[in-house]
Amino acid sequence: MADKAQFEQAQKDVKTLSKKPDNDDLLFLYAHYKQGSAGDVSGKRPGMLDMVGRAKYDAWAKLKGMSADDAMQKYIDKVEALLKSHK
């Protein structure tokens, strides 16, 4: 079971990376953060001209039904992996 304190620490730790993760990793982090903190995707899908917003929405939508605990744990695990590879 994911620990809220670990989740919050991972959010701080990800900001200490020495180089920016690639887009796939950023989308993974965004989607799992949102799923862990807000639950299933909400709101309308952004229009075609908002490619970044649309990609973020789609990444989050793919996690529909995932529990907050699972999303938080996957976020924590991803941040730990990035800390090892991006230092």
Backbone as JSON, one array per atom type, in Angstrom:
{
  "sequence": "MADKAQFEQAQKDVKTLSKKPDNDDLLFLYAHYKQGSAGDVSGKRPGMLDMVGRAKYDAWAKLKGMSADDAMQKYIDKVEALLKSHK",
  "N": [[0.85, -1.19, 0.0], [0.58, 2.16, -0.87], [2.27, 4.89, 0.6], [1.23, 7.98, 1.77], [3.03, 9.95, 2.59], [5.4, 9.08, 1.37], [4.65, 9.43, -1.28], [4.33, 12.2, -1.4], [6.97, 12.91, -0.84], [8.24, 11.86, -3.09], [7.25, 13.57, -5.01], [8.66, 15.86, -4.37], [11.28, 14.95, -4.68], [11.44, 14.41, -7.43], [11.82, 16.85, -8.54], [14.46, 17.34, -8.18], [15.99, 16.17, -10.09], [18.77, 15.96, -12.28], [18.68, 16.11, -15.01], [16.14, 16.62, -17.46], [13.43, 14.35, -17.64], [12.42, 12.14, -20.37], [9.68, 12.65, -22.75], [7.83, 10.49, -22.59], [8.29, 9.51, -20.02], [7.62, 11.79, -18.55], [4.88, 12.03, -19.15], [3.99, 9.65, -18.02], [4.55, 10.14, -15.29], [2.92, 12.42, -14.86], [0.3, 11.39, -15.38], [0.07, 9.3, -13.47], [0.43, 10.73, -11.14], [-1.83, 12.42, -11.2], [-3.89, 10.48, -11.18], [-3.4, 9.28, -8.73], [-3.79, 11.41, -6.98], [-6.18, 12.71, -7.69], [-7.97, 10.88, -8.72], [-10.04, 9.17, -11.17], [-9.9, 10.38, -14.58], [-11.2, 13.6, -15.43], [-13.39, 16.11, -16.78], [-13.41, 17.72, -20.05], [-11.88, 16.4, -23.01], [-9.04, 18.03, -24.29], [-8.94, 20.19, -27.2], [-7.88, 19.59, -30.67], [-5.8, 21.38, -31.25], [-4.45, 21.81, -28.93], [-2.03, 20.09, -28.27], [-0.28, 19.18, -26.24], [-1.85, 19.29, -23.92], [-3.8, 17.49, -24.68], [-2.34, 15.09, -24.93], [-1.59, 14.73, -22.26], [-4.09, 14.46, -21.05], [-5.02, 12.13, -22.35], [-3.11, 10.24, -21.47], [-3.68, 10.17, -18.76], [-6.34, 9.32, -18.86], [-6.05, 6.67, -19.66], [-5.55, 5.34, -17.34], [-7.87, 4.95, -16.02], [-9.92, 3.68, -13.48], [-7.84, 2.58, -12.03], [-6.61, 2.13, -8.76], [-6.07, 4.69, -6.27], [-3.96, 4.11, -4.54], [-2.43, 2.24, -6.03], [-1.68, 3.87, -8.18], [-0.2, 5.85, -6.87], [1.91, 4.29, -5.85], [3.15, 3.38, -8.21], [3.97, 5.82, -9.24], [5.81, 6.61, -7.25], [7.7, 4.52, -7.53], [8.59, 5.01, -10.16], [9.75, 7.55, -9.91], [11.85, 6.9, -8.17], [13.35, 5.22, -9.86], [14.04, 7.05, -11.87], [15.6, 8.82, -10.41], [17.86, 7.3, -10.01], [18.8, 6.99, -12.62], [19.06, 9.55, -13.68], [20.87, 11.16, -12.36]],
  "CA": [[0.0, 0.0, 0.0], [1.39, 3.37, -1.0], [2.28, 5.78, 1.74], [1.03, 9.37, 1.33], [4.27, 10.69, 2.84], [6.34, 8.7, 0.31], [4.12, 10.05, -2.5], [4.69, 13.62, -1.31], [8.43, 13.01, -0.95], [8.58, 11.6, -4.49], [6.95, 14.81, -5.74], [9.79, 16.78, -4.12], [12.5, 14.36, -5.23], [11.46, 14.47, -8.89], [12.29, 18.2, -8.9], [15.91, 17.41, -7.99], [16.67, 15.48, -11.19], [19.75, 16.81, -12.93], [18.26, 16.33, -16.39], [14.71, 16.44, -17.65], [13.03, 13.05, -18.2], [11.83, 12.24, -21.71], [8.24, 12.9, -22.77], [7.1, 9.32, -22.11], [8.4, 9.49, -18.56], [6.86, 12.92, -18.03], [3.47, 11.69, -19.24], [3.77, 8.61, -17.01], [4.52, 10.81, -13.99], [1.73, 13.27, -14.8], [-0.91, 10.57, -15.31], [0.01, 8.59, -12.2], [0.23, 11.76, -10.09], [-3.24, 12.83, -11.24], [-4.72, 9.35, -10.76], [-3.17, 9.1, -7.3], [-4.26, 12.54, -6.17], [-7.52, 13.19, -8.05], [-8.83, 9.79, -9.17], [-10.24, 9.04, -12.61], [-9.87, 11.58, -15.39], [-12.44, 14.37, -15.45], [-13.37, 17.23, -17.71], [-13.42, 17.4, -21.48], [-10.59, 16.22, -23.68], [-8.65, 19.26, -25.0], [-9.07, 20.18, -28.66], [-6.72, 19.14, -31.45], [-4.71, 22.36, -31.27], [-3.73, 21.7, -27.65], [-1.43, 18.75, -28.34], [0.28, 18.8, -24.95], [-2.99, 19.03, -23.03], [-4.45, 16.28, -25.17], [-1.49, 13.95, -24.57], [-1.69, 14.56, -20.82], [-5.44, 13.94, -20.79], [-5.08, 10.74, -22.83], [-2.28, 9.41, -20.59], [-4.43, 10.03, -17.51], [-7.54, 8.54, -19.15], [-5.68, 5.25, -19.76], [-5.44, 4.77, -15.98], [-9.22, 4.93, -15.43], [-10.2, 2.49, -12.69], [-6.7, 2.23, -11.18], [-6.77, 2.7, -7.42], [-5.14, 5.76, -5.91], [-2.77, 3.48, -3.95], [-1.61, 1.69, -7.12], [-1.11, 4.99, -8.94], [0.85, 6.47, -6.04], [3.07, 3.39, -5.77], [3.82, 3.4, -9.51], [4.62, 7.13, -9.31], [6.97, 6.53, -6.35], [8.68, 3.62, -8.15], [9.13, 5.68, -11.34], [10.65, 8.61, -9.44], [13.07, 6.25, -7.67], [14.12, 4.77, -11.03], [14.59, 8.25, -12.53], [16.66, 9.37, -9.55], [19.05, 6.49, -10.26], [19.29, 7.13, -14.01], [19.16, 10.95, -14.09], [21.73, 11.92, -11.44]],
  "C": [[0.89, 1.25, 0.0], [1.2, 4.27, 0.21], [2.18, 7.22, 1.22], [2.31, 10.19, 1.51], [5.32, 10.37, 1.77], [5.95, 9.36, -1.01], [4.52, 11.53, -2.52], [6.2, 13.82, -1.43], [8.87, 12.79, -2.39], [8.32, 12.84, -5.34], [8.06, 15.83, -5.56], [11.05, 16.26, -4.8], [12.58, 14.51, -6.74], [11.98, 15.83, -9.37], [13.8, 18.34, -8.77], [16.68, 16.73, -9.12], [17.6, 16.44, -11.92], [19.44, 17.02, -14.41], [16.79, 15.95, -16.54], [14.4, 15.05, -18.23], [12.44, 13.22, -19.6], [10.31, 12.36, -21.62], [7.42, 11.72, -22.26], [7.12, 9.24, -20.59], [7.59, 10.62, -17.93], [5.36, 12.64, -18.06], [3.1, 10.63, -18.21], [3.62, 9.26, -15.63], [3.25, 11.64, -13.83], [0.48, 12.42, -14.56], [-1.03, 9.87, -13.95], [-0.14, 9.55, -11.02], [-1.25, 12.14, -10.04], [-4.16, 11.72, -10.75], [-4.61, 9.14, -9.25], [-3.75, 10.2, -6.44], [-5.7, 12.94, -6.46], [-8.48, 12.08, -8.49], [-8.96, 9.78, -10.69], [-10.3, 10.39, -13.31], [-11.23, 12.27, -15.38], [-12.29, 15.52, -16.43], [-13.35, 16.75, -19.15], [-12.01, 17.23, -22.01], [-10.26, 17.5, -24.44], [-8.76, 19.08, -26.52], [-7.77, 19.81, -29.35], [-5.55, 20.12, -31.43], [-3.89, 22.35, -29.99], [-3.13, 20.31, -27.55], [-0.89, 18.27, -26.99], [-0.84, 18.44, -23.98], [-3.69, 17.74, -23.39], [-3.65, 15.03, -24.79], [-1.58, 13.67, -23.07], [-3.04, 13.95, -20.44], [-5.53, 12.46, -21.17], [-4.28, 9.8, -21.92], [-3.03, 9.15, -19.28], [-5.65, 9.13, -17.73], [-7.25, 7.03, -19.23], [-5.64, 4.57, -18.39], [-6.8, 4.66, -15.3], [-9.45, 3.6, -14.72], [-9.05, 2.05, -11.8], [-6.9, 2.88, -9.81], [-5.72, 3.78, -7.17], [-3.84, 5.17, -5.35], [-1.85, 2.93, -5.04], [-0.93, 2.81, -7.89], [0.01, 5.66, -8.16], [2.09, 5.6, -6.0], [3.85, 3.39, -7.09], [4.56, 4.72, -9.71], [5.91, 7.12, -8.47], [8.08, 5.69, -6.99], [9.35, 4.29, -9.35], [10.11, 6.78, -10.92], [11.95, 7.99, -8.92], [13.96, 5.78, -8.81], [14.77, 5.96, -11.73], [15.71, 8.86, -11.7], [17.96, 8.6, -9.76], [19.64, 6.77, -11.65], [19.55, 8.59, -14.42], [20.0, 11.79, -13.14], [23.12, 12.06, -12.01]]
}
